[in-house]
């Protein structure tokens, strides 16, 4: 969006209410072959191991449609492994990702065997998921957080994020998928 300058890295490619609202056909039309997906408040509520049935069904549909999936989280391996094991889908995952650092995005792409323009990064936070995905040259999708309960530092960041999102809305920079 012209006029945002360096803030372009903080503008998602698309905004949707939640992961299950992401149409697979829209991803395919963009040439997307794989997804890098955040865990907390994107696929499940913060610190919850259980995935909602509709989200689990959406993940299975993606996998069945041939899309690669990698869960990328700043959480520790025990948390991420427990979530993935509970799904029973043998998903690729990366813990201690250090988002928005590029290392985890590169590693996820390597494990998925795809180029940057074939990947969508999906998450609920502008300053980690969108910023990191945009820096990595990926198509980014911002989802509404699944819950209000969060890591304490994230609650503070949400205040700034809310101001930024209001600015983007006023400028017409938030697009649906």
N, C-alpha and C positions, 0 to 999 in steps of 0.2 A: 504494500500500500504506500503510495508516494507520500512523503512528508513525515514518515515515522522514523527514518534513519536507522540507527542501530537497533531500534525497537522492532524492526522487521523479524528478528530472530525470536521475538516474543509473540508473534502472530501465528495462531494455528492455521493450517490449511483448511480445516473444517471443524465445526462444532456440532456435537450431537448430544442428546439427553443422556445416553448411556451406551455401553458397548452393543447391546442387543438391537439398538436402533441403527447400527452401521450396516447398510445393505452390501452384501457380498458382490452384487452386480456392479455397484458403483466403484468398489475397489478394483474389480477386474477391468472395468472400463478405463481405469487410470494405469493399467499395467502392473498393478500390485500383485505380487506373488507370495509375500510373506508379511507377517505382523510382529512387531516388537511391542509387547503389551505390559504396562505397569500392573502391579498387583493390588496394593492397598487403595481402597476407595475407587478403584477402576473395575477390577474383577470381583472383589469381595470387600466387605466392610473392613476398616482398619483392624489389624491383628486377628482377624477371623480366618480360620482354616477352611471353613465350609463355604462352598461356592453355591450361589442360588441356582436352582434347577434350570431356569431360563438361560442363565449365563453359561452353565455347563453345556446345555444343548446347543447354544450358539457356537461355543468353542468346538464341539464335535462336528457341527455342520461346516465350519471353516476347514477343519482338518479333512473331512470327507470330500470337500470341494477342491482339495489339493493345495490349500494355502499352508505355508509354513508358519509355525507359531513359536515364539520364544518369549517367555515371561522374564522380564528384566526388572529387578527390584533392588532398592537400597537396603532392604532387610537382610538379615543373616541367612545362611544356607539352611538352618533347621526350619525356619519359618517358611521359606520358599519351597523347600522339598516337601514339607508337610502338606502344603496347599496342593502342589502338583500330584503328590501321591494320592491324596483324597479324591482327586479327579479321575485317577486311574487311566490317564491318557498317554503316559510316557512322553511328556512335553520336554522340550529343551528349555533350560532356565539358567539365569545368571543372578547370583546373589552378590551383596556388597558391591553393587554396580557403580556407586559413586556418581549417579546422575546429578548434574547434566554433563559430566565428563564424557568425552568421546570414546574412551576405551571400551566400555560395555556395548555401545552401539556397533562398533567395528567387530568386536568378538561375536555378537549376535548375528550380524550379517554373514560373517565367515561360517559360523555353524549352520546357518540356514542356506548358504550357498547362493546368495543373491547380491545384485548390485544395489546401490543406494536408491536409484529411481524405481526399484521394484519392491520397496519396503514402506509400510506405513507404521509410524510410531504412535501408539495410542496411550493416553493417560489423562489423569484428572488435574495435573498441576502445570501451570504456565512456566514457572521458573525451573522446573526439572524436566518434565516430559516433553513439553513443546520446545523449550529452549535447546535442550540436548538433541532432540530429533531434528530440529531445523539446522543446528550446527553440523550435524552429521549428513545433511543433504537429503533427509527423508521427508516424505509427505507426513504431516502431523495432524492428528485428530484429537481434539480436546473433548473429554466427556465430563458431565456433571459428576461431582463426587457422590458416591453411594451413601455416605453417612456424614454426620457432623463430628463424630468422635475421631480424633487424629492425634498424631504425635504433637506434643506441646509446641515445638518450634514451627510446625506446619500451620498451626492456628494463627500465629503471628504473621506468617508469610501470606496467608489468605487475605488479610486486610489489604495489603499492597496489591495483591492479585485482583481483588474486587475493584479497586480503583482503576487498574489497568484495563480490566474487561469492560468497565463502563465507558472508558475512553474509546476502546475499539468499537463498541456498539454504536456510539455517537458518530464515529467516522465510517460506519458501514463496513468494517473490516472483518466481521465474523460471518463466515459463510456456512450454510448447511452442507452436508454431504449428499 
